[in-house]
Amino acid sequence: MDDIDVNLSKGNHGNTEFSQDKDLDEQETNDTVDSKLILVKQYNILSQLKQNQLLIKGVSLSM
């Protein structure tokens, strides 16, 4: 992130390598966001499964 700030302050806006790097960083950021969303979804599914298990155990104990 610091590299981008430095490049912007030097005025490298017309540099094609810089714009390509920016696109790559943006893609990496998108991938990171996607993987974090997947982890959150997995965590939510696991939480739901644990709650269901507890409910089933509770029902079987009360019978």
C-alpha positions as a Markdown table, in Angstrom:
| # | Residue | x | y | z |
|---|---|---|---|---|
| 1 | Met | 0.0 | 0.0 | 0.0 |
| 2 | Asp | 2.9 | 2.4 | 0.8 |
| 3 | Asp | 4.3 | 1.8 | -2.7 |
| 4 | Ile | 1.1 | 3.1 | -4.3 |
| 5 | Asp | 1.2 | 6.2 | -2.2 |
| 6 | Val | 4.9 | 6.9 | -3.1 |
| 7 | Asn | 4.2 | 6.3 | -6.8 |
| 8 | Leu | 1.2 | 8.7 | -6.8 |
| 9 | Ser | 3.2 | 11.4 | -5.0 |
| 10 | Lys | 6.0 | 11.1 | -7.7 |
| 11 | Gly | 3.4 | 11.6 | -10.4 |
| 12 | Asn | 3.8 | 8.3 | -12.2 |
| 13 | His | 0.2 | 8.3 | -13.5 |
| 14 | Gly | 1.2 | 7.7 | -17.1 |
| 15 | Asn | 3.5 | 4.7 | -16.4 |
| 16 | Thr | 1.9 | 1.6 | -17.9 |
| 17 | Glu | 3.8 | -0.7 | -15.5 |
| 18 | Phe | 2.3 | 1.2 | -12.6 |
| 19 | Ser | -1.3 | 0.8 | -13.9 |
| 20 | Gln | -0.7 | -2.9 | -14.5 |
| 21 | Asp | 0.6 | -3.3 | -10.9 |
| 22 | Lys | -2.5 | -1.4 | -9.7 |
| 23 | Asp | -4.8 | -3.9 | -11.6 |
| 24 | Leu | -2.9 | -6.8 | -10.1 |
| 25 | Asp | -3.2 | -5.4 | -6.6 |
| 26 | Glu | -6.9 | -4.8 | -7.2 |
| 27 | Gln | -7.3 | -8.4 | -8.3 |
| 28 | Glu | -5.4 | -9.7 | -5.2 |
| 29 | Thr | -7.6 | -7.5 | -3.0 |
| 30 | Asn | -10.8 | -8.9 | -4.7 |
| 31 | Asp | -9.4 | -12.5 | -4.2 |
| 32 | Thr | -8.7 | -11.8 | -0.6 |
| 33 | Val | -12.2 | -10.4 | -0.1 |
| 34 | Asp | -13.7 | -13.5 | -1.8 |
| 35 | Ser | -11.7 | -15.9 | 0.4 |
| 36 | Lys | -12.7 | -14.0 | 3.5 |
| 37 | Leu | -16.4 | -14.2 | 2.5 |
| 38 | Ile | -16.0 | -17.9 | 1.9 |
| 39 | Leu | -14.5 | -18.3 | 5.4 |
| 40 | Val | -17.4 | -16.4 | 6.9 |
| 41 | Lys | -19.9 | -18.6 | 5.1 |
| 42 | Gln | -18.1 | -21.7 | 6.2 |
| 43 | Tyr | -18.0 | -20.5 | 9.8 |
| 44 | Asn | -21.8 | -19.7 | 9.7 |
| 45 | Ile | -22.5 | -23.2 | 8.3 |
| 46 | Leu | -20.4 | -24.8 | 11.0 |
| 47 | Ser | -22.1 | -22.7 | 13.7 |
| 48 | Gln | -25.5 | -23.8 | 12.4 |
| 49 | Leu | -24.5 | -27.4 | 12.4 |
| 50 | Lys | -23.3 | -27.2 | 16.0 |
| 51 | Gln | -26.6 | -25.6 | 17.0 |
| 52 | Asn | -28.5 | -28.4 | 15.3 |
| 53 | Gln | -26.4 | -31.0 | 17.0 |
| 54 | Leu | -27.1 | -29.4 | 20.4 |
| 55 | Leu | -30.8 | -29.3 | 19.6 |
| 56 | Ile | -30.7 | -33.0 | 18.6 |
| 57 | Lys | -28.8 | -33.9 | 21.8 |
| 58 | Gly | -31.3 | -31.9 | 23.8 |
| 59 | Val | -34.3 | -33.6 | 22.2 |
| 60 | Ser | -32.8 | -37.1 | 22.6 |
| 61 | Leu | -31.9 | -36.4 | 26.3 |
| 62 | Ser | -35.4 | -35.2 | 27.1 |
| 63 | Met | -37.0 | -38.4 | 25.6 |
